[in-house]
Amino acid sequence: MALDGLLLHTITDHLHILEGGKIGKIQNLSDEEILFHIHTPKNGNQRLVINVHSNTNRIYIHEHSIDVAPAPTNFVMFLRKYISQGIITKISQIDFDRIVKIEMKGHNELGDTKNLVLYAELMGKYANLVLVGEDHRIMDVLKRIPVFENSKRLIHPGAQYVLPAREVRLDPEKTEDSMIDLDIPLTKQIEGFSPLISREFVYRIHNGEHFEKIMHQLLSSNTLYVYDDKNSHAIPLLHLDKEYKSYDLMDGLDHLYEQNEAKTRIREQCGDVFRTVNKEKTKHEKKLPKLEKALQEAQDLEKYRKYGDLLFAYMYDAKKEKTIQLEDFETGKTINIPIDMRYDLKTNANKYYQKYHKMKRSLDVIKEQIEQCREDIAYFAQLQEQLDHCSPADALEIREELIKNRYLMPNKSATRKKKAKNPHVLHLRAENADIYVGKNNIQNNYITHHLSRKNDLWFHVKDYHGSHVLLKCEEATEELIRMCAQLATYFSKGKMSSSVPVDYTRISQLKKVPGSKIGFVTMKTYKTIYIDPDPETIESWINRYEVK
């Protein structure tokens, strides 16, 4: 979604509830996304999110709990120093430009009250967050832009803050039908217009609507109409002729990039986990064909014994050459035997015997290595799948697992943090039943071997890496069984497939695999149910039934 000046104007109107509020905690959600906790006199505690990622930049009030980065960035530490416990006095938009001006009573190093301004510049790849002092000089900025990157504006601490240059255009609130030329894009005529909303206005005007009416509908909207990541706005986009999802304005801005941004946050917080898993999987995938080649060569060991036998048998008859042709006693076929010319035929025969015995000993070892290598590939493929749909807390548990298995070194800063007593499993309560979903191996092991009782039902997608799902209830109805099977498919590679087989059995029918990594089990007996995954239904279950 391209955030334009008109949509930002609508958003800014909703941000006025933060005026008079006191800034509390300031935290990172990601490197370019900051969360402000604000206590307002009339509306209680509010969470303001300012996102300056180049593709997802926006500002909105977040209404739900959210995972924050474990460590603040330098810019967040700077904000804490000067504006934490400060009071927001005014929030406004610079005309209809994509800049929000947040005026506040902050303080200096000595604790004296100062009038400070936080500019949220939400202009695509130029998106930035700038703190400006009373002298209009930049105190600090999230993305420092030197003059050689932008000759028109120096965005750097100590530089004078200057607004971006703008062309003179019509004020959209004062524009009438007679003032616009429909043959020219509205982006070139009126402030705040993006190509998307320009096309919508032109479409509606051609269909008999008046500019003023459309503008009033947009600026007074409390709703975000979402068609896809690129097409969303505060009014229905009739020219697209597509279905849409409607949300409360702030909630919609939150949902718009929810999944992609969650992955970004996790990668920023747990990048070492992703790198290690990918590295180890790639390493073992490269190792496997080499081992299989070695096995193939080792399986040819009988020919070396035969070479030795023939050389001893014909030692006094054969002439020493680089290749000796001798007749096989058993088949009568001629066999070509390579000869090392540095040695006599007896020594060559003994060397072939040595090679035979060495390869015979290594054969079993190579087979074990191949089996272990395949298990390792499966293990890291499973971790990759788990990382695709995990939360930051889940990713931290995967890091713990990697540290325990000595694939990662412990993080010194992390060791000082108090560890959670139990893994962070997904817990749903529905129809007098408790359902537990493991999203990594530690969680899978916990629900399968610690939370469960022998008569509880256990679910896992067949032939896929995925979650262990545990059902605890008095009577397992067909509806509950299908619900658990749906959850198992949702947290697996089978999520986007159809007719996915899900195995389920009693806990008493499970058995740990000796010597296997954490979370691996086998089933003595089981049943199979086939499921067509429905992600929307599953997500609604999670929102409705999750036990926080």
KOLPA-964245 format. One line per field, with one value per residue (C-alpha): x, y, z. Coordinates in steps of 0.001 Angstrom, whole numbers, plus 500000, padded with zeros to 6 digits. Last residue first. Example, Ala and Ser with C-alpha at 12.3 -4.5 7.8 and 13.67 -1.06 7.14 Angstrom:
# residues 2
X = [513670 512300]
Y = [498940 495500]
Z = [507140 507800]
//
This chain:
# residues 548
X = [496693 494342 493535 489903 488633 491756 493114 489789 489578 493085 492022 488954 491019 493719 491281 493266 491532 491998 492340 492188 494580 494430 497334 499179 502729 503634 507177 508645 511072 510747 514372 516950 517114 519263 516362 513150 510599 507450 503843 500872 500125 499691 496643 496689 496425 497852 496970 496745 496404 493499 494571 497829 498540 499157 500838 504229 503218 501632 498246 498151 498355 495754 493341 493901 493080 489826 488967 489356 487312 484458 484551 484076 486843 485099 486488 489060 492773 493854 497570 498991 502596 503602 505185 507605 505569 505035 501809 500743 500803 498088 498067 494948 495043 494574 498169 498330 500041 501628 505122 506034 504009 503329 506938 508595 506581 507376 511106 510876 509123 505562 503836 500050 497975 494214 492126 488540 485251 484055 487073 490214 493268 496892 499789 503013 505547 507868 507674 509569 510471 514151 515335 517658 521364 522063 520651 523360 526055 524534 525363 527331 525329 525334 526191 523028 522030 522808 520640 517772 518068 518014 514828 513387 514330 512530 509349 509499 510033 506906 507059 505552 508472 510907 509170 509601 513291 513624 512054 514431 517214 516108 515449 518954 520400 518541 519846 523399 522998 521869 524726 527234 525977 526307 529796 530836 529450 531472 534631 535819 535316 537006 540105 540139 539932 542507 544959 544322 544953 548193 549230 548718 550738 553545 553571 553548 556620 556317 556950 555026 551710 549660 546084 544319 542321 540169 539632 536578 536871 534064 535503 539253 539266 541791 544494 545219 547935 547860 550944 553094 554917 554833 552633 553778 555484 552770 549858 548059 549278 548139 544804 544026 544987 542839 539961 540217 540143 537072 535260 535557 533161 530674 533232 533105 529341 529558 532102 529745 526884 529088 529926 526248 525321 527912 526432 522990 524685 526339 523174 521136 523820 524077 520307 519816 522756 521694 518099 519196 521804 519130 517083 516002 516193 514793 511957 511066 511044 508868 506368 506493 505469 502614 501160 501521 497968 496756 498024 496868 493500 493250 493881 491182 488617 488744 487185 488176 487856 486305 487309 485947 489226 487484 485292 488159 486122 487202 489982 492512 494112 495659 499285 499137 495718 492120 492011 489345 490367 487523 486948 486350 485802 488570 487525 483775 484359 486700 484159 481459 483684 484760 481180 479915 478427 480188 483017 483583 483812 486426 488478 488443 489497 492298 493690 493396 495772 498129 498643 497015 498064 498104 496111 497063 499924 498586 495174 496413 495585 492635 490276 491152 490251 488927 485309 484792 485807 489019 489176 489701 492069 494365 495591 499256 502549 505463 507181 510714 511329 511158 514419 515997 519287 522120 523527 522561 522163 519524 521221 518664 519048 522332 520932 523365 526500 524913 524795 521544 521308 518369 516814 517632 519174 519179 518370 518476 515294 516720 514089 515251 514369 513954 513734 512080 512535 510833 512841 512101 508403 507668 506457 508460 507619 508888 509408 509406 510902 509936 512289 511781 515009 516218 519912 520518 517565 513830 510650 507407 506015 505150 504494 504619 503385 504855 503343 502341 498784 499703 502390 500184 499469 499922 500035 501120 502559 503981 507434 508025 510483 511311 515047 516821 514282 514575 518353 517994 515537 518095 520857 518683 516878 517507 514997 512911 509232 506426 502971 499902 496872 495392 498135 497571 498921 501785 502911 505919 505523 507808 510682 510439 509632 507030 505708 503571 501589 500312 497630 497008 493942 491567 490759 493981 496284 499090 501389 503498 505542 506502 509221 509731 512909 515205 512273 509574 511826 510664 509764 508124 506108 505111 502449 499306 498021 497418 497100 493408 494551 495844 492491 492708 496254 494942 492557 495340 497639 495056 494964 498759 499422 500539 501353 500000]
Y = [484022 481119 481113 480311 483186 484528 480990 479734 482703 481882 478271 479316 481672 479035 476348 473136 470328 467399 463619 461563 458754 456348 455102 452130 451810 455430 456818 459892 462759 465891 466117 464484 460741 458339 456008 457101 457893 455789 456797 454442 455508 459072 457879 458189 460621 460732 463653 463149 466412 466434 469798 471713 475246 474318 470992 472485 472441 474631 474854 471098 470267 472933 471393 467941 469395 470875 467645 465705 468290 468097 464289 464363 463379 462757 463735 466126 466739 467075 467425 468757 468060 470530 469953 468221 466416 462741 462507 465611 465029 464568 463183 462203 462041 458597 458239 461696 464662 467832 466402 464019 465168 468786 469432 467545 469458 472749 472011 470795 473917 475135 472854 473096 472378 471830 471847 470620 471675 472844 475079 476051 476778 476761 477663 476625 479062 476551 476280 478007 480997 481851 484787 486928 486932 484158 486274 488920 486264 484647 480951 479538 477860 474365 472862 470703 472719 475941 474851 474002 477378 479089 477153 478472 482017 481450 480459 483646 485734 484085 481136 480416 480002 479199 475859 474883 475737 473701 470714 471064 471170 467836 466181 467150 465864 462554 462158 462819 460290 457605 458453 458379 454986 453583 455087 453362 450016 450199 451513 448113 446496 449459 448996 445215 445599 448398 446238 443305 445608 446746 443128 442381 445466 444324 440905 442437 444599 448232 451650 450597 450763 448262 448681 445263 444624 441505 438988 436796 433079 433517 431790 431746 435347 435695 438334 441567 443649 447446 449594 446578 443824 440587 437826 434252 434426 436420 434708 433387 436161 438828 437065 436899 440545 441808 439631 441235 444643 443664 442666 446233 447706 448510 450919 452994 453246 454114 456855 458267 458177 459978 462684 462977 463520 466184 468932 468459 468307 471700 473270 472170 473417 476825 477330 476446 478599 481619 481472 481171 483945 486280 485954 489518 490883 487666 487639 491252 490626 487526 489497 492245 489864 488402 491698 493750 495081 493881 496918 499454 497687 497912 501639 502230 499731 496988 496188 493256 493688 492092 493499 496012 497967 501227 501007 501504 501625 504565 504828 503098 499822 498456 497311 494711 493457 494677 496329 498917 500886 502369 505402 507720 511467 512484 509954 510615 514382 514021 511954 514559 517498 515838 515232 511811 511224 508136 510080 511676 508215 506944 510146 509941 506274 506835 509657 507440 504908 507431 509083 512396 514485 517883 518452 519064 516755 513761 514510 513095 515505 514840 515227 518926 520254 523584 523188 520130 522021 522135 523735 520582 519178 522253 522775 522329 524174 521788 520572 520790 518528 520272 521657 520684 522515 519999 519035 515388 514344 514613 516962 517812 518744 516911 513580 510683 512864 515052 512303 510517 509296 506923 507109 510765 512724 516250 517872 521653 523703 525768 524335 520781 518325 514544 512893 509640 508530 507327 508138 504747 505446 508930 508589 511376 511148 514411 514496 518029 519285 522123 521872 521299 521245 517781 518672 516624 518313 517789 517031 518943 517667 518439 515502 516568 513964 514104 512619 516034 517299 520434 519204 516911 517590 516215 518664 518873 515397 515384 514032 511135 509696 512521 513239 510144 507625 509070 508587 504986 504427 505841 503604 500532 498836 495162 492313 493537 493848 491311 492888 493167 494551 497971 499504 503162 504041 505516 504154 502883 499420 499463 501724 500694 503801 502354 504511 502607 504407 502270 503858 503810 505641 507431 510648 511598 509852 507478 506855 503763 504453 501574 502019 500342 500724 498270 496122 496355 498701 500241 503564 503289 506195 509278 511331 512186 515716 515007 511226 511474 513686 510561 509890 513088 512061 508871 510782 513179 510189 508743 512017 512457 509058 505759 503392 500000]
Z = [526907 526254 522542 521696 519552 517853 517363 516038 513625 512384 511788 509803 507636 507064 505777 505282 503354 505727 505397 508614 509493 512412 514527 515972 517316 516582 516416 518125 517394 519606 520739 518496 518023 520074 520791 518990 521659 521541 521095 521460 525043 523769 521882 518093 515196 511685 509407 505640 503636 501183 499771 500026 501288 504934 504101 504893 508556 511234 509511 508878 512595 513398 510876 512425 515842 514497 512689 515936 517843 515307 515291 519041 521448 524760 528154 526716 526208 522556 521797 518516 517548 514897 511524 509206 506571 505688 507739 509641 513400 516033 519610 521545 525351 526944 528230 529741 528090 529409 529927 527087 524089 525138 526177 523322 520749 522501 522467 518866 517586 517052 519550 519659 522764 522706 525865 525612 527155 523719 523082 525007 522853 524047 521738 523473 524994 526672 530469 533274 531148 531326 533390 531328 532183 529700 526886 527236 526975 523893 524055 521114 518378 516830 520181 520530 523623 521761 518833 521214 522960 519550 518754 522026 520974 517663 519529 521644 518472 517008 514641 511252 508844 511671 512252 508586 508725 511936 510183 507252 509858 511306 507939 506757 510049 509712 506155 507385 510195 507736 505385 508249 509418 505864 505627 508880 507711 504485 506145 507379 503967 502324 504444 503882 500093 499987 501949 499587 496588 498245 498769 495045 494038 496410 494774 491282 491925 492966 491411 488303 490129 488113 486846 486395 483211 483520 480705 481180 482072 484589 487687 486975 485665 482836 483214 481322 482990 482833 483480 482663 484589 482554 483911 484402 487794 489544 487737 490855 493131 490661 490186 493935 494496 491623 492919 496344 494647 492599 495782 497152 494598 497388 498781 495615 495797 499492 498766 496134 498648 501167 498645 497657 501373 502252 500088 501681 505092 504617 503177 506208 508600 506924 506677 510364 511460 509409 510639 514284 513943 512539 515712 516484 512929 511422 513977 513242 509483 509886 511979 509345 506568 508619 509863 506689 506513 509896 511863 509308 509332 513111 512941 510322 511619 509074 505700 503511 499763 496693 493338 490805 490909 489927 493026 495442 498662 500829 503437 501209 500196 497010 497124 499932 498753 498552 501972 502772 505848 507877 510086 507134 507549 505139 502496 502531 502500 499517 497586 498245 497272 494008 492877 491800 488320 487050 485406 488822 490414 487956 488186 491995 491969 489448 491612 494695 493136 491491 494895 495792 498787 497113 493922 490298 489360 491315 489823 486531 483625 481310 484249 484558 488000 489257 488115 490292 493429 495486 498933 501007 498350 498550 494991 494103 494614 494171 497286 498713 501697 505082 506440 509738 510263 510612 514010 513755 510081 507385 504890 502230 498541 497881 499033 499109 499082 501770 504361 505276 508862 509272 512754 513254 516096 517527 514182 514461 514568 517456 519783 519019 516242 516444 512992 511934 508347 505177 502023 500437 500832 502133 505700 507343 511038 512510 516287 517639 520894 523228 526199 529911 531926 532982 532792 529650 527930 528328 526364 526006 522735 519129 516805 513140 510663 507153 504004 502637 502860 504813 507228 509289 512923 516420 519336 522981 523580 527114 528015 530398 527809 525385 525770 527134 525904 522407 522479 523652 520788 518346 519717 519170 522059 522963 523241 520291 521110 520742 520518 522704 520918 520061 517946 517126 513687 511665 508296 506341 504827 501784 502912 506556 508580 510950 513769 516268 518964 521833 524018 527758 529004 526646 528491 530338 527827 528793 525820 525156 522025 519700 517088 513697 511676 513493 514609 517261 519157 522426 524054 527485 528829 526856 528638 526714 526236 522566 521962 521012 518114 516373 514695 512660 511706 510105 507833 506821 506223 503848 501933 501912 500384 501888 499024 500000]
//
